Every structure is written in C-alpha cells, then in structure tokens.
Amino acid sequence: MRQPDPAALLPLPEAVFHILLAVAGEDRHGYAIIQDVAARTGGEIKLSPGTLYRSIQRMLEQGLIVEPRERPEPELDDERRRYYRITPLGRAAAEAEAGRLAQLVRMARRRGFAPGKA
C-alpha cells in the first residue's frame, strides 16, 4: 500500500499542526497535549477539549497519529487515558507544513510585511 503524499494534506489546520508538534517528541494523552500547546504558545492558543478530540479523531483516520500499544508504568499511568504517537506520515506532514509556512514568511518579508531579512 502506497503512503499518501503529505503535501496533499496541506494546509494543515492550526490545531492539527500544534497537536503534531506536541506528540513529535513523546507519546501524550489529551490533557498533556492541551498543556503542551498552551505552554509552547505562551497561552495564546488554548485547545478546547472539543477541538482536540475532533482533531485527534480525524488525525487517527488520516494516519497522522496512532494510539500506541505500550503504556507508561502503572504507577505513572491512569488507565482511562488514551495516548497518541506521531506516525511517519504525521512527521512528514508537519515538516511539509513548516516548509509551507516558512515560504509564506519569506514572501511576506520580501514585501515588507514581516521583520527580518528577505
């Protein structure tokens, strides 16, 4: 089975991009994703549970993330939590989105709409 082209998923919804960034380094459960996004954005982006879980459902269907079989040690875990892990497709889509955003910033700089060198 051929893997989908990550570019076909672009542009990624903002919530999806932030969720991919949150799970890029480690498996996380929903509340930990919400906390990571808020911390990483200085509180500017606060994912609501509804947005988070609707996005997660779509991301699971698209193959951007999976629920891993492995779980943290029982003393560190709550059995009600569901953990999520980025997939190779999810990583490729996040990289493609970062490249797309970088290109937009370069264009904006050339027109004087963003600080920095063109």
C-alpha positions in Angstrom: 0.0 0.0 0.0 1.4 3.4 -1.0 1.7 6.1 1.6 -0.3 9.3 0.9 1.6 12.4 -0.2 1.9 14.7 2.8 1.6 17.7 0.6 -2.0 16.6 -0.3 -2.9 17.3 3.4 -1.8 20.9 3.3 -2.5 23.4 4.6 -2.9 21.7 8.0 -5.5 23.1 10.3 -3.7 25.1 13.1 -4.9 22.7 15.8 -3.6 19.7 13.8 -0.2 21.3 13.4 0.0 22.0 17.1 -1.1 18.5 18.1 1.6 17.0 15.8 4.2 19.3 17.4 3.0 18.2 20.9 3.4 14.4 20.1 6.5 14.7 18.0 8.9 14.2 20.9 6.9 11.8 23.1 3.6 10.0 23.4 1.0 12.2 25.1 -2.6 11.9 26.4 -5.2 14.6 25.6 -4.8 16.8 28.6 -0.9 16.7 28.2 -1.4 17.9 24.6 -3.6 20.8 25.7 -1.0 21.7 28.3 1.9 21.5 25.8 0.2 23.7 23.2 -0.6 26.3 25.8 2.9 26.3 27.3 4.6 26.4 23.8 2.5 29.3 22.7 2.7 31.3 25.9 -1.0 30.7 26.5 -2.0 32.3 23.1 -3.5 29.0 21.9 -5.7 27.0 24.2 -7.2 24.0 22.6 -10.7 23.2 23.9 -11.4 19.5 24.5 -13.9 19.5 21.7 -11.4 20.9 19.2 -8.7 18.5 20.5 -10.8 15.3 20.3 -12.4 16.1 16.9 -8.9 16.8 15.5 -7.5 13.6 17.1 -10.3 11.6 15.5 -9.6 13.0 12.1 -5.8 12.6 12.6 -6.3 8.9 13.5 -8.4 8.3 10.4 -5.8 10.1 8.2 -2.9 8.1 9.7 -1.1 11.1 11.2 -1.1 9.7 14.7 -1.8 6.3 16.3 -2.6 5.0 19.7 0.4 3.0 20.8 0.1 -0.3 22.5 2.8 0.4 25.1 1.7 2.3 28.2 3.6 4.1 30.9 4.4 2.2 34.1 1.2 1.6 36.1 2.2 3.9 38.9 2.6 6.7 36.3 -0.5 5.9 34.3 -4.2 6.4 34.6 -5.9 3.6 32.7 -8.6 6.0 31.4 -6.1 8.0 29.4 -5.5 7.4 25.7 -2.1 8.1 24.4 -1.1 9.3 21.0 2.1 9.0 18.9 3.1 10.7 15.7 3.5 8.4 12.6 6.0 8.8 9.8 3.2 10.3 7.7 2.4 12.7 10.5 6.0 13.8 10.8 6.3 14.3 7.0 3.0 16.3 7.0 4.3 18.5 9.9 7.6 19.0 8.1 5.8 19.9 4.8 3.5 22.4 6.7 6.6 24.0 8.4 8.2 24.4 5.0 5.0 25.9 3.6 4.8 28.4 6.5 8.5 29.3 6.1 7.9 30.1 2.4 5.0 32.3 3.3 7.2 34.2 5.8 9.9 34.6 3.1 7.3 36.1 0.7 6.0 38.4 3.4 9.5 39.6 4.2 10.2 40.4 0.6 7.1 42.6 0.6 8.0 44.3 3.9 5.2 42.6 6.0 7.5 40.6 8.3 10.6 41.6 10.2 14.0 40.0 9.2 15.9 39.6 6.0 14.2 38.8 2.8 
